[in-house]
Amino acid sequence: MRKILITGGAGFIGSHTAVELWNSGLEPIILDDLSNSSAGVIDSLEEITGKRFAFYQGDCNDRSLLEKISGEHEITGVIHFAAFKAVGESTAFPLKYYKNNVGSLLVLLDWMKEKNIKDLVFSSSCTVYGQPEVLPVTEATPRQEAESPYGNTKKICEDILVDFVKSKPGIRVISLRYFNPVGAHPSSKIGELPLGTPNNLVPFITQTAAGIRKKLTVFGDDYPTPDGSCIRDYIHVVDLADAHLRAISYLKNQAMDFYDVFNVGTGRGNSVLEVIQAFEKVSGEKLNFEIGPRRPGDVIQVWADTTKINQVLGWYPKFSLEDSMRDSWNWQKTL
């Protein structure tokens, strides 16, 4: 059984990817510093899969820990999620973000080359597109100047990967630029678990419905969109996890020193107000929300052209926006 190291594997997307790997005959080895996740996720993964995954608590910048992992497991590939991801925090503490997000990739690549670990799937983001001039965005859409240090770390990491592969290190890499992950595992045993104030829309919705927060603020209803609110491409986390499985499997059949990039989204955009309406429909809850002023730095609208990942990886999303809202609400209720 191929062993795949998942950095950030106790996090939202990483934990769901661990399940998809195991269901497909791959064994996840989980590394996470628990800075934005919980050790209880490892117990939940065992409940879902019946398997206790090897778990290492620590930082990807810690080369000695990577040495320990490769000394105890024959790692054949890596899926690299581990990164700080709060846009506002990155603006306040840019050096923290560059050290963690960029620094950890450098340490990881050096370790992979030395240990002859061939395959890497990198967690990138649609933030690299900024506010594109033409929609939907394809992989050939020019990357814009980053709106935040967080977004810039994703651009820099992509550039590092391109240059690294050109140096012929004997590694194969795919960067997945994903859009807005939402939802939770249908078992309601794992889901998005933000520590403190959420950075994403859907946890704000579910926490407001659960009475944890008094109200939800929609930042602007005067944008040039059909209902005036911002538009994003919301993708169910299980669909996103499946894209990582397909990417790591695809790499196995490619020649060495390979690099490619794929968008992962649904191929359609939904506005903030449409997301709220979908949640109210499936939950039966009336959401207390108000319209607030625009938020600086918000992209007006962006969604993916998914033709490439459909055709090359054979990947298509299976879950609808309503499915995502239902699973998010069921997960919130278990909390």
C-alpha angles and dihedrals in degrees: 000000000000113000116219121193111221112197109203086020095153091056130096100275096024095058093050090048090053089058093049092049093050092047088055097050100266123120117227120214108198127216118179135149090210091229089135103013142050134251086226088075088074089058090048091051089054090052091053099042105024088233128108103220120213107258129195120188111212151080128296088225088066104094092183090060091051088051090053092051094049089046091057101036136036098235114198100176144008133219106198114206100140109118142114109256113179108120096202094047091049090057091052096042108026096159091056089056096046092047094049104034100035098027095052092052091054092051091046095050093048090051093047092051093049093047093043093239104165111194133060131174110193124206105230129162145228086242086089088073095057110188101341121212093221128041138246098035121230126196087262093057107118114256112241130218106285118259092214142013087257091058090045091055089059092051092047092048091051090051091049090052093050092050092044093053090048088058088064099237092164094253134127119213139186122186114205113205103201131189125211114335114208139156129052139244109295089237088065088225095113132026144128109325109178115188110227120343112006120241095204134071102237098056087051089053095048094042090050091050089049091052094246089117124036097223145348122240119215106207103226135341097196100078119124092261129110094267098020097250127109120274126223138168106248115200127187111247093231090056089049091050089052089054089058091050091051092047095052090046092049093052092060090070098046128097118258120276093034126156132179140154132216135188114229114200140107095264093242136080129230126193124233090250091051090053090052091049092049090051093049091049097053097036100041087223123129108225121222104223138150135196113249134180122289115279115237114251097018115144110232098221139344136162136163137260099217098185094113098052090042092054102035103036097025089233123152129167115252101188128076128217089258090052088053093050092047093051092044091052094046089051092049091052091055089056 
